[in-house]
């Protein structure tokens, strides 16, 4: 398991805790990574909305870079993942495109959940757990792009994926069945259609609250920003207390692997995880 | 229709709209359809009628969150999300964007990529707030300082 790690804009900004916790967890799980230094933004949904050419050239430069390194590309942000995967598939399927950019071998593009669930595997993770999170109820939230339009790991269901639940079980915690787990959090609309974005996120937090989990777990920087950082605003909109800590899947894993919470960036969460941490004895 | 526009349509997924059977599955599962007078089904219907301009001016276009739910659920395999993106591009190229749409976020984002190759969320957020007052300014200011303190803005 050796990957070229593409962080992307969010992972070096508001999702710095995702980056930190991933790097801490990767070495414990035997995931070898080489971090890309000269990377460019993937264009998110914006480049695709404005300039088709740009939405292809941005991921292309990263793909060419990975080809040189002869490694699979690993992305944590699902938006970066979808954009790169789309262009890599085009290069594989379209001969003219393949030759135009003189590829020899198009690198594989993978997302974190895929690597954790299928390359490492829940069984392997379970063997390395030092501090099982017994009695903790964890609510998994996938969002959109981890499961659509490409099936997670090429095989998961679009509507009822289960890999996060398996990872949660491996940590010793109890996954909660969340019927809204693949609904959209509205994150991509936050800066263009704020009111709509907040409504979408509010409905997710409201439904999550009803199941009274100890924490929510996500694998996307944008979902995290909406559910964690925007939680106060949403409480205002709903006129209801939510007070649910939102962790990255790597932070939850890290705690169960016995890694210090500061190395996992947990002190950076906006919605206080204090009660949750007390419950697991950190 | 202008020749340049016809060329545009043929290079992407828009022709797929012709196989749509108007079952409405896309719209019943769409998380943002409730916000707009048009649903994704209606936008596709405009295309079937050859009304490219009406489709490109639909208020639904800029509400689409690209969540891909419609695309994976369509029983005919129409790539609806991709059609919405194509229509956004056509609307801008042809100058069909409705005056009430504020696309400053898109412009700032693209300029930032072209200039620096990366996005600074701090700059992007601030620039967007200048063009459009946030709906919860006080909470946003509090959040700004919280994020700053936590080293999440750089």
Interface residues (C-beta under 8 A of the other chain):
Chain A: X9 X10 X12 X13 X14 X15 X16 X17 X39 X40 X41 X43 X44 X45 X46 X47 X48 X49 X50 X51 X52 X54 X58 X144 X145 X148 X149 X158 X182 X183 X184 X186 X188 X189 X191 X192 X193 X194 X195 X196 X197 X198 X199 X200 X229 X230 X232 X233 X236 X267 X268 X269 X270
Chain B: X12 X31 X32 X35 X62 X63 X65 X66 X67 X68 X69 X71 X72 X73 X81 X85 X88 X89 X92 X102 X103 X105 X106 X109 X110 X113 X117 X118 X119 X120 X121 X122 X124 X125 X128 X132 X134 X135 X136 X139 X140 X142 X143 X146 X147 X150 X151 X152 X153 X154
